[in-house]
């Protein structure tokens, strides 16, 4: 009975409001005045408010408060977990990179330099290949996506590569995971120095002919490396130790050009979880 009473009164009062609204629309101002001055109409309006309150207390439908509706309609914005893309060739070379040469007397500038290429004057990193050594980032990376292009201008047996998780060891070659750019075996991945991994990959003939730009994409998640060469999945290695370090480029006896080196850090993931690489590369070639 208690649940029926508010509902019944609510319907009665609602009818009064409906009648009043019809009168107003019909232009019957006198009738409206009669309704508004009658004490029973005022009492009915107050009862309607009480009924609405009772309906909310009793949990009856149709009595959702305005603030509750607003809270239901509004959806919190989901913040992006992506880190910004960093151009590793932006600014002065020494701001982002350090160099180790097997001949300590030879400075960085004698082996590595950035030159403008083409009509758009795009920056290209040129390595003379002599002496052997490597250019490595000041910053350390663990989970990331790295994209770049490389080519050997005139050496069909040109050799170079990317060292991932590079440790700061002044030797040839430091502890790291190596992504091979050797022209016949580009895309192969294996441990270097004291590094370890569950497996290694061997690939052949993924590189374009000499003096043609090649694309490389490397995704690192919790020691798991996935490599693409010219849009082809070159394979995956897991269980890398170490699983963080600098990114390094090898000087290994041949002139090699690099450009469009861009990196983006990724959110740390459970090493046992399957890889979910970004849907889009960090930069289109």
Secondary structure, DSSP 4 states (H G I P E B T S, - for coil): -HHHHHHHHHHHHHHHHHHHHHHHHTT-HHHHHHHHH-HHHHHHHHHHHHHHHHHHHHT-TT---HHHHHHHH--PPPPP-PPPEEETTSS-HHHHEEEEESSTTS-GGGTEEEEEETTTTEEEEEE---S-EEEEESS-BSSEEEEEEEE-SS-TT---EEEEEE----SSS-SEEEEE--GGGTT-EEEETT-B-S--B---S-SPSTTS-EEEEEEEETTEEEEEETTEEEEEE---BS--BEEEEEE-SS-EEEEEEEEEE-----TTSPP---SS-SS--
